[in-house]
Amino acid sequence: MTLSPPVLGDLLPGTRVRDAALVVGGATTVALVGQISVPLPFTPVPLTLGTFAALAVGAALGPVRAMLSLGLFLVAGIVGAPVFAGWGSGWEAASFGYALGYLPAAALAGWLAARGADRSVWRAAAMFAAAGAVIYLFGVPWLMVALGVGLPEAIALGVLPFLVGDVLKAAAVALLLPGTWRLLGSRTGSDDPADPALQGWHST
């Protein structure tokens, strides 16, 4: 019998009620944290903490709950709930592709976290970088179509202005997630976050 490490959400008690609360809570977190944004005059894409929230939620919930949570977030925004940056909604905005990329990016972060990528500083930073790149894979093409520009201009408008912020967000994730695991390990009397004394583990 081997023990599979849970994501942080698995440490909470309960099953279906817990999962439903995590899905709704994750969507709400992304919506609220994403309102911390700074419009930039030279691009329609705002500087926002939505990416940080989406990837942190994905890592905490695991891939399936992350997909459900970010799917709920997207559906709410598309049908008119003001959940996107700047209390926006709908899919017509040039920056919508970035919000669309939250779903696969959060799922990837959850998949990597379930395999221990959130347990060390460097692996957590690499997880953020990989999942964050997925957001650009959706955001840049959408920006090209919305603005009618080529790839170089879309990168100049939708990638380069945000790289410094991405580094800072990656550093925050790299400190937050492993630190949370170490805190939970200390509460169980273990220095190893992979210790089965942590609640919610399952056998495979």
Salt bridges, closest charged atoms under 4 A:
ASP10 OD1 - ARG65 NH2 2.78
ASP19 OD1 - ARG18 NE 3.15
ASP19 OD1 - ARG65 NH1 2.74
ASP118 OD1 - ARG119 NE 3.23
